[in-house]
Amino acid sequence: MSAKISIVIPVLNEASKIAKTIASAQSGKNIEILVVDGGSQDNTVELVQSLGLKVLFAATGRANQMNVGAKAATGEILLFLHADTLLPSGFDRTVRRVLCQPNTIAGAFALQIDGSLRGLRLVEKGVNLRSHFLSLPYGDQAIFVKAETFKVLGGYTQLPIMEDFEFVLRLRKNGKIAIVPTPVITSSRRWQKLGVWQTTIVNQLAIAAYLLKVPPKRIAKWYRCKFSSSTQNY
């Protein structure tokens, strides 16, 4: 039998997006879906439960929520999916095939953003070039990894921000990260709040600050001030 894929979805006030995300995940075979709520104040939990799925609960924070989901997972492969991101058809076969490649311990998908603004096409191109040439995907690209590798690396570091960036840096030191050319489709809502270029600049400044050893708590506070909202932006 093919390897089981455990799809971990951290959520916080995602009632408007979660049903479509779950539907895209359910298109796969031999998968389990673990939705981990971080304290939603809307009807996210009730909606997920109405779809026949069990909801796990954890303290707010994507790193913590993903670790809780990974701990409860029973699959040989872990796939971490943002609540506003849709998996492509056939993702399960692709993930299994990629992780069978020599020296490959993890992977992610190319990125497509669902907005129509021309600037978003440039963002996509930049993200996909970075991912391909630097093996540096981010969390909205549905990072997947062998469960044993995740365990050996100790999972996500408990950071208030940049947890996916830090995790991928550790992955790169231990093996190959493959980038699947078929894209996931993520919501454009982040770029709609501040505009494409300002959002891109804010994201790059956050990365630069992290690399310059600015405390993640300080980066997170600044970042959230920029993107303050009742929806998930942690």
Stockholm file with secondary structure:
# STOCKHOLM 1.0

chainA/1-234         MSAKISIVIPVLNEASKIAKTIASAQSGKNIEILVVDGGSQDNTVELVQSLGLKVLFAATGRANQMNVGAKAATGEILLFLHADTLLPSGFDRTVRRVLCQPNTIAGAFALQIDGSLRGLRLVEKGVNLRSHFLSLPYGDQAIFVKAETFKVLGGYTQLPIMEDFEFVLRLRKNGKIAIVPTPVITSSRRWQKLGVWQTTIVNQLAIAAYLLKVPPKRIAKWYRCKFSSSTQNY
#=GR chainA/1-234 SS CCCCEEEEEEESSCTTTHHHHHHHHHTSSSEEEEEEESCCSSSHHHHHHHTTCCEEECCSCHHHHHHHHHHHCCSSEEEECCTTEECCTTHHHHHHHHHTSTTEEEEEEEEEESCCCHHHHHHHHHHHHHHHHHCCCCGGGCCEEEHHHHHHHTSSCCCSSCHHHHHHHHHHTTSEEEEEEEEEEECSHHHHHHCHHHHHHHHHHHHHHHHTTCCHHHHHHHHHHHTCCSSCCC
#=GC SS_cons         CCCCEEEEEEESSCTTTHHHHHHHHHTSSSEEEEEEESCCSSSHHHHHHHTTCCEEECCSCHHHHHHHHHHHCCSSEEEECCTTEECCTTHHHHHHHHHTSTTEEEEEEEEEESCCCHHHHHHHHHHHHHHHHHCCCCGGGCCEEEHHHHHHHTSSCCCSSCHHHHHHHHHHTTSEEEEEEEEEEECSHHHHHHCHHHHHHHHHHHHHHHHTTCCHHHHHHHHHHHTCCSSCCC
//
